[in-house]
Amino acid sequence: MSHRNDPAVIRRLLTTPGRWAVVGLSANRDRVAYGVARYVQEAGMDIVPVHPRAETVHGAEGYARLADVPGPIDVVDVFVSPDKAGAVVDEAIAVGAQAVWLQLGVVDEAAAARAREAGLDVVMDTCPVIEAPQLPVG
C-alpha cells in the first residue's frame, strides 16, 4: 500500500506550534534544508538541527543524532537521501517523536509504514514551503 498524505495532518503539523528536529540541517546556506528550516522557524516552530557536525543553525543548537536531542520532539523533518531515510524514521520512532515529514524526493514506503504502525503521523514526498501556502485561511 502506497502512502497518501492526509491534508488534515499536514494542516495540523504546519499550524500547531511544535519542536521540529531537522535531520540533515547544516550551516550550508546552499542546501535546501537551510531555507526550509528558516521557513518553518519563521512559521513559529522551534527547530533543532540534527547533523553529524552538530552545528548551530538559525540560532538553534545542533546535535549529532536524534538520540542526543534533549526533550520531546514533535516532528522529525527528514532531509537525507531515500536510502538513509528508513534509519532516520526508526530513530524517530525510538525517541518518541509524534510525526515524521520526509521531504520532497524522499520516499521510503516501508519506513512510512513502520512509522504509521508505531503511531506516528507521516507526511512524505512534499515540503512545508509547498504545502503551507495551500492551507485554507481561517
Secondary structure, 3 states (H helix, E strand, C coil): CCCCCCHHHHHHHHHCCCEEEEECCCCCCCCHHHHHHHHHHHCCCEEEEECCCCCCECCECCECCHHHCCCCCCEEEECCCHHHHHHHHHHHHHCCCCEEEECCCCCCHHHHHHHHHCCCEEEECCCHHHHHHHCCCC
